[in-house]
Amino acid sequence: MIERARRALVAARAGVDIASLAALRITFGVAMCVSMLRFIAYGWVDDFFVKPTFHFKYWGFSWVEPPPAAGMHALFWALAALAAMIAAGLLFRAASALFFLGYAYLQLIDVATYINHYYLAALLALLLAASPAHRAASIDAWLRPKIAAREVPALWLWLFRFQIGVVYTFAGLAKANADWLVHAQPLRIWLAGRTDIPVLGPVFTWPHVPLAMSWGGFLFDTFILWLLLVPRLRVAAFAVVIAFHVTTRLLFPIGMFPVIMVTSALVLFPPDWPRRIPVLRRLFEARVGALAVCALPRAVVVAALAWAILQVALPLRFLAYGGNVRWHEQGMRFSWRVMVREKNGTTTFVVRRKTDGRVWHVAPRRYLTPVQERELTGQPDLILQMAHAVKADFERRGLGPVEVRADALASLNGRRLTALVDPDVDLGALSDGVGRAAWIGHAPAGAPPHIRPL
């Protein structure tokens, strides 16, 4: 055991070409810069962060508050600039660390804005901040030749490969359920609404296409990592990666996720792949006098091992809750359950004054934007937060003390509406936490309906 650990440490410290890591830095920085500029250009900064008067909080981060409108816009411009600095390798350590902090803060402002690829971008930014990705093809290496390196410890490449592998593998495992593999849900619902697109639209009306595409998505996510690791299959597998993510981007509004996944998958190629492309060869030329390989402190190895354990543990935490995670949502976030459920519903809060029994029925739209309300209707912890906000609002206006219950009905993958939370529980008296929430209703039983496109 000790000998195996020693050999693994030696292999982790062995040098590999830095070109692949530098290319990842460049493509990530460009993608994040474009992403920030898209938010500014399309008015999403105001729509998601300025206009809402209420923000859902992550457990343990209730203290995070958004800045004023001018500050929010400034934050996005700053993140765009920092992302460009990451790509250029200019003041890389400071730029990447500040980008991670600013981007993480942005994501913590409102749970309703959570998307898997935002989470992935934050993780990649943090890994890059710790890595020596600026030691080649960067302004930093040009200005300070002493930091330039021809190789980096293999551990850094392993870490990024591992992170991309975690995303794909858990996304595949999340699809290993009857809804996806037997009933082609929720893909059948989504494709039924896409029959108007050119060329592919009529194909989606064919009876077996949703099921075939569901199986294709499951097989792709589950096995693409391993195919990319096989040298003889790598080019063909990467072509499949491009085709898959281009198709999903055309069909669904998933933002920069396809770009991030396609460019990140390049770390699974040989470390020197950028040098093999004539157009890029000059950019990635090793500087004269550059270090053969930079150091790898023992603390970095320990931190990398802890990171790997955490990235596996987080997606598996749903096992501690039991039941259907796509229904109760406990363990849903940060677990790469990409596009595995369609939940619609309606929520009304029933407020009862304790002194005289007077009752009010409160619609969430009184406090939320349409996007926030849609997220609320399928996520019990957001319903709980909103119940507390409603209670605080009523008591602040002198209408308390009150109890707040929720008449929350939700549909999972097309099933009949079912009570998402117990309508008899005073949510205003409960506290959120990491424990199992007994107040969440039971998941609907039975198979989802077979919806045929018109």
N, C-alpha and C positions, 0 to 999 in steps of 0.2 A: 504494500500500500504506500509506504513512504517512498519507495523507489519509483513508483508510478507518478507520485506527486512531484518528485524531483525532476523526472523526465518531462512532465508537463510544463514545469516552470522553465526548464531549459528551452523547450520548444516555444514557449510564449515569449521569451526574450530573444529568440533568433530573429535576425533581420529579414524583412521582406520589402520589396520595392514600395516607396512612398507614393508613387504616382496615383494609385487607385484611391488612397485616402485623400490626397489633394484634390482629385477630381470630384470626389463626393462633397468636399467642402465647397467647391465652386458651384456645382449644380444645386446644392442645397441653398446656398446663399442667394443665387439667382431666383430660385423658386419662391423663397420666402419674401424676397424683395417684390416680386411680381404680385404675390398674394396680398401683401400690405397695400400696394398701390391699387389693386382691384377693390379692396374694401373702401378706400378713399374715393375712387372714381365712381363707383356704383352707389354711393351714399349709404353703404352698410354700416359705417361708423355711427351715423345718427340712428339708423333703424334699430341696431342691436344694442347700442351702448348709451346713447344720449336720450332718445325718446322715452324709453321705459322709465317709469317712476318707481318701480319695484324691481329688485334683483334677487333671484334665488341664490342661496349660498351653499357652498360645499360644507359638509360637516367638519367643524373645527376651524373654518375660515369665515365665520360670520363677521369678522372685523374688516374684511376687505370691502372697500367702497370705491366706486368709480370717481374719477376726477371730473371737474366741470367740462362742458363741451369743448372749450378751447384746449384744455389739457388732454382730452381724449384724442382729438385730432393731432395734437402735437406728438402724442405717444405713437400713433401709427406712422407719422412721418419719421420719427426717430427710429422705429423698428425697421422701416424700409431702408434707412441710411445704414443702420447697423448690419442688416442682411447684406447690403452691397459691400460693406467693409469685410464681412466674412468671406464673400466670394473672392474679393481681391486680395485677401490675406493682409489687410492693413490694420495694424494694432489688433491682431487677431484675438489674443487672449482676452483683452478688455472688451472688444466688440462682441465676441461670442457669449461671454458671461453676462454682459448687459442685455444682449438680445434674449437670452434665456430668462433672465429675471423679468424683463418687461413683457415677454410673451406669456410667461407663466402667470404673471399678475393679470394680464388681459383675460386669460382663460378662467381665472378664479373669480372674476367679477360676477358672472352669472352662469349657473349650472345649465340654464336653458340653451346656452350657446355651445354646449359640449358636442364635439364631433370627434370620431376616432382619429382622423388625420391631424387635427389640431394637437391632440395628445401625443401622437407620434412625432410631430414637428418639435414639440417641446423636449421630448426625450433625445432626439437626434441633436438638437442644439446643445443640450447639456453634455452629451458624449463628445461632441466636437470641441466644446469649451475645454474639456479635460485633455483632449488629444493633441498630438504634435502635428496636426494637419497643415499648419502654416509653414512648415520647414521646407516646402518646395512649391514652385509655381505661385509665389506670393510676393507682395510688395515687402513684407517683413523680411523675407529671406534675401531679397535684393538689396534692401537698405542695411541689413545686418548679416553679412555672409557667415558670421560665426555660428548662427543658429541653423543654417542650411544643413539638410541631411539627405543622403541618397536612399536610406532605408529607415523603417520604423520597426519596433518590436511587433512580432506577429500578433500579439494579444490585441492590438488596436483593430486590426482587420477582423479578428475573431469576434470582437465585441459588436461591431457593426453588422457582421453577417448573422450573428446570433439574434440581434434585435430585429432584423428584417425577417429572420426565420420564425421568431416568436409571433410576429404579426400574422404571417401567412398560416402557420400551423394552427394557432388558436382560432383564426377566422374559419378554417376548415372544420375543426372539431365542433365549433358552434353550430355548424350546419348539419351535423350528424343527428338529426331528429326526424320524426315522422312528418312533421309539417313540411319540412324542406324536401326530403328525399322521396316521400310517398305522395304527398298532396301538392307539391310544388308551390307551397305558400311561404312567404307572401309574394313570390315572384309572379304567380298567376294573376294576382290582383294588380300589380304594377304594370305588367305587360298588357293587361286588358285596357289600361288607360293610355297606351302608347301605340295603338293601332293606326293612328293618323300620320305617323312619321313616314317619310318616303322610303321605298324599297322594302325595309324590314317590317313595316307596320302590318301589311297583309299576312306576313309569315307568322306573326304572333297570334293570329286567329286559328292556326292549325292546332288541333287538340293536344298533341304530344310535345309541342315545342316548349312550353313552360317547364315541363318535367325534365326534358333533355337539357335545358339551360340550367336548371337547378342542380342536376347531377354534374354538369360541366363546371359550375362554380365551386361545388364541393370538391371535386377532383383537382381542380386547378389550385385552390387554396391549400389543400392538404399535401399535395405532392410536388408543386412547382419548385420549392426550395431544393429538394433532392435531385430533381432533374437538372437544375442549374449548377449543381455541384459535380455533375458527370461531364467531363471534358468533351466527349463525343456528342453529347446532346445539348451542350450549353447554348450554342447559337440558335438552334431550333427552339429551345425552351424560352430563350429571351424574345424571340419573335412572337411566341405565344403570349408572353407577358405584355408585350406592346399591344397585340391585337385585343387581348382581354381587357386591358385598362382603357384603351381607346373606345371599345364598345360600351363599357360601363359608363364612361364619361358622356357618350352620346345619348345614352338612355336615361341616365339619372343625374340629378344636380348634386354632384359630390365634390365640387370645387377642385382643389389642387391635389387631392389624394392620388389620382392616377399618375400625375407628374412625379410626385414624391416617390411612389412605389417603383415606377419604371427607372428613374435615375438611381435610386438606392439599390436596386437589384444589380447594378453594375459592380458592386463590391464583391459579388460572387464570381466574377471573372478573375483571371490571373492578376496579381497585383500590378503587373507592368502593362496592363492593357492600353493605357493612354499612349505609351511610348510606341506602340505598334501601329498607331494611326498617324500617317505622315503629316496631316494638318496640325496635329497636337504635339508631335514629337519635340519641336523646338521649345514649346512652353514648359514641358516637363523634363527638359535636359537637366542632368545633375550638375550642380555648380562645382567648379574646380575648388578643391580643398574642403568640400562639404563633409560632414561627419559620415562615417560609414553607417552607423546606426545610433540613434539616440538612446539614452538610458531608460530603464524600466524599474523604478523603485518598487520594493516589496509592498509598500502601502498601496500602490496602484493595483497590484495583483489581487490583494485582499479586497479592495473596493470593487474591482471587476467581478470577483466571485459573489460578493454581496449583491451587486446589481443584477447578476444573472438569476440568483435565487429569488429576488424580489419580483423580477419580470415574469417568472413562472408562477410564483405564489399569488400574485394579484389576480390573474385570470381564473385561477382555481378556487378563489375564496368563495365562489357561489356554492360550492359543495357543502360549506358549513351551514347554509341556510335551508337546503333541501327545496323541494317543490320545483316549480317552473320559473326559472330566472327571467324568462321573457315576459312573465306576468308580474311577479312581485318586484323585479328590477334590482333586488339586492345582490350585488356582485355583477351587475350589468356593465357599468362604466369601467374603463381601464382594462377591459378584458378582450378586446378585439372581436366582439360579437357584431360583425359588420353586416348590416342589412338583413337581419334574421327575423324581424318581426314588424308587423304593421298593426298599430294600435290607434283606434279612433274611439271617441266617446264624448261624453258630456258630463260636466261637473257643476253642481250648484251647492253653495254652502248654506246650511240652515242654521241661522243664529237665533238662539233662545235666551231671553233675559231671565236671569234667575229669580229676580224679585217678584215679577208679575206674570211670567210665562209668555210675554209677547214674543212673536216669532217674525223674523225677516228672512227672505230668500235672496241670496246675494249671488250674482253672476260674476265669475272671475274677470270678465272683460272690463269690469269696473276698475280693476287695478292693473291689468296686464295688456300687453300688445298681443295681436293675433298669433304671432310666433310663440310667445311665451305660453299663451293659453293652450295651443296645440300640444306643447311639450307637457304641460300640466296634466292634461286629461289621461295620459298614459303612464305617469310616474308617481307612485304613491308618496314618495318623500317630498315631492314638490307640492302635492296636495296638503300634506301636513304643514309645510312651511307657510302656504297660503292661508291655511286655517288660523295659524298664529298671527299672521298679518291682519286678517279680518278681525280677529278678537281684539288686537291692539288698537285697531282703527275705531271700533265701536266704543271701546272703553275710553279712548282718548277724547271722543266726542260726547262723553257723559252718558252713554247709553248702556253701560255695564252695571254690574258684572254679567258676563254672558258665557254661554256654552256654544261651541261651534262644531257642528257635525257636517258631513259631506255626503250628498247624494251623488255619488260618482259611479257612472256606468262606463264600461270600456269593452271594446271588441278586439279580440286577439286573432289576427290573420283571418278576418272575415266571419268569425263566430258571432253568435248572438251576444247582445250587450249583457254584461254581467257586472255585479257590484265589485268594483275594484277595492274599495275600503268598506269596513263595517259601518253602516249608516247609523248605528246606535252608539258609537263611541264618540265621546267628546274629545275631538282632536286637539282642541285648545289646551287640554289638560295633559297632553302627552309631550314627551321630549324625544327628539331624534337621536339616533346613536348607531353604533355598529352591530348591535344585537339584532336577533330575529324579530321582525315586527309582526306581532300577533294580530294587529288590527287590520292587516291587509287581507282582503277577501280571497277565497279559494279560486284557483284558476279554472276557467271553463273546461268541462270535460267534453270528450267526443272529438270527432274529426272536423276540420274546417270545411266550409261548403266548397263545392266545385264550381267556380265562377267561369262562365264562358264569355269570351269577348263578343261584342255585338258585331 
